[in-house]
Structure formats: C-alpha cells, structure tokens
Amino acid sequence: MTRRGVVFLDLEPVGAIEETAGGMTFRYDAAWLARADARAISLTLPLRSEPYASNGLHPLFAGLLPEGWLFDISISTLKLAPDDGFGLLLALCRDCVGAVRIEPESRGG
C-alpha cells in the first residue's frame, strides 16, 4: 500500500508527497502552479510541474522530524520503526513549526 500525504503551505494545499520503493516523490498540484500567488515551499523545491524524487526523505521534509529524545519517544509511542521517516512524517507533521505541514491523504470509502 502506497502512503501519501497532502502538503500544505500555510493553510493552502500545494502538492502531494508519496512514498516510493526507493524513497519519496513530491509534486506540486496543477491548481497551485496555476495561481498567480503560487510560491515554492522551499528554495530547494522551486515551482515546477515535474515531480521531485529523492532517495529517502527530501531534506526539507526530513528537517520537519523530531530528533534526539523526542524522536525516541515518538517512534516508541507510535510504534514505528526508527527508519520509517515517512510514517513519522505522516503521523507528526500535521502541526509543524513553520509554514509547511503534511496531512495523510484521506481515502474515501
């Protein structure tokens, strides 16, 4: 099962992040790119329609994760493997410090 998340900048959905076999991809939404006020979520992820692929989490997203003792408590509480950065991102980054946040993609049922 592929895990996906919706990426927000402030309160606006701007793209999607998806787990892949080799890491992750991030793609801006076409609707966001079409807006006159569209802006990139990071200097390292400028606006473009092509997806960004990376081995593991892109540094922008990895930087949203807790470190040290908070990382240890988070993986223990959430029962996640220490190398499951994507799972941690989806579980914890709904309310991050800063303008970028990630919510797990809801699957209609």
C-alpha positions as CSV (number, residue, x, y, z in Angstrom):
1,M,0.0,0.0,0.0
2,T,1.4,3.3,-1.0
3,R,1.4,6.0,1.6
4,R,0.7,9.6,0.5
5,G,0.3,12.9,2.2
6,V,-1.1,16.3,1.2
7,V,1.5,19.1,1.6
8,F,0.2,22.5,2.8
9,L,1.8,25.9,2.8
10,D,0.2,27.9,5.5
11,L,-3.5,26.8,5.0
12,E,-3.3,26.0,1.3
13,P,-2.8,22.6,-0.2
14,V,0.1,22.9,-2.6
15,G,1.1,19.4,-3.5
16,A,1.4,15.7,-2.6
17,I,4.2,13.6,-1.2
18,E,4.3,9.9,-1.9
19,E,6.4,7.0,-0.6
20,T,8.2,5.0,-3.3
21,A,10.3,1.9,-3.3
22,G,13.4,4.0,-3.3
23,G,12.4,7.0,-1.2
24,M,9.7,9.6,-2.0
25,T,8.3,11.9,-4.6
26,F,6.8,15.4,-4.1
27,R,4.7,17.0,-6.8
28,Y,3.1,20.5,-6.8
29,D,-0.6,20.4,-7.6
30,A,-1.5,21.9,-11.1
31,A,-4.1,24.1,-9.4
32,W,-1.4,25.6,-7.1
33,L,1.0,26.1,-10.0
34,A,-1.7,27.9,-12.0
35,R,-2.2,30.5,-9.2
36,A,-0.7,34.0,-9.6
37,D,0.3,33.9,-6.0
38,A,1.9,30.4,-6.0
39,R,5.2,30.1,-4.2
40,A,7.6,27.3,-3.6
41,I,7.6,25.5,-0.2
42,S,11.4,25.7,-0.3
43,L,14.3,27.1,-2.3
44,T,15.3,23.5,-2.9
45,L,11.9,22.7,-4.4
46,P,11.2,25.5,-6.8
47,L,7.8,25.6,-8.6
48,R,7.6,23.1,-11.5
49,S,5.1,20.6,-12.8
50,E,7.6,17.6,-12.8
51,P,7.8,15.6,-9.6
52,Y,10.8,15.8,-7.3
53,A,12.2,12.3,-6.4
54,S,14.7,11.5,-3.7
55,N,16.2,8.5,-2.0
56,G,14.7,8.7,1.4
57,L,13.0,11.8,2.6
58,H,14.0,15.1,0.9
59,P,16.0,17.2,3.3
60,L,13.1,19.7,3.7
61,F,10.8,17.0,4.9
62,A,13.4,15.2,7.0
63,G,14.0,18.6,8.7
64,L,10.4,18.5,10.0
65,L,11.0,15.4,12.0
66,P,11.9,15.3,15.7
67,E,15.4,14.5,16.8
68,G,17.1,13.0,19.9
69,W,14.9,12.1,22.8
70,L,11.8,13.4,21.1
71,F,12.5,11.1,18.2
72,D,12.9,8.2,20.5
73,I,9.6,9.0,22.4
74,S,7.8,9.5,19.1
75,I,8.8,6.2,17.5
76,S,8.1,4.3,20.7
77,T,4.7,5.9,21.2
78,L,3.6,5.5,17.6
79,K,5.2,2.0,17.4
80,L,7.1,2.9,14.2
81,A,10.5,1.6,13.1
82,P,13.4,4.0,13.6
83,D,14.0,4.1,9.9
84,D,10.3,4.8,9.0
85,G,10.8,8.6,8.4
86,F,7.8,8.7,6.0
87,G,5.5,7.2,8.6
88,L,6.8,9.6,11.2
89,L,6.2,12.5,8.8
90,L,2.6,11.5,8.2
91,A,2.0,10.9,11.9
92,L,3.6,14.1,13.4
93,C,3.7,16.8,10.7
94,R,0.1,18.0,10.8
95,D,1.1,20.7,13.1
96,C,4.8,21.6,12.5
97,V,6.7,24.7,13.4
98,G,6.7,26.9,10.3
99,A,4.5,27.2,7.2
100,V,4.8,23.6,5.8
101,R,2.7,20.8,7.2
102,I,1.7,17.4,5.9
103,E,-1.6,15.5,6.4
104,P,-2.1,11.9,5.5
105,E,-4.2,11.6,2.3
106,S,-7.7,10.7,3.2
107,R,-9.0,7.7,1.3
108,G,-12.7,7.9,0.6
109,G,-14.5,4.7,1.5
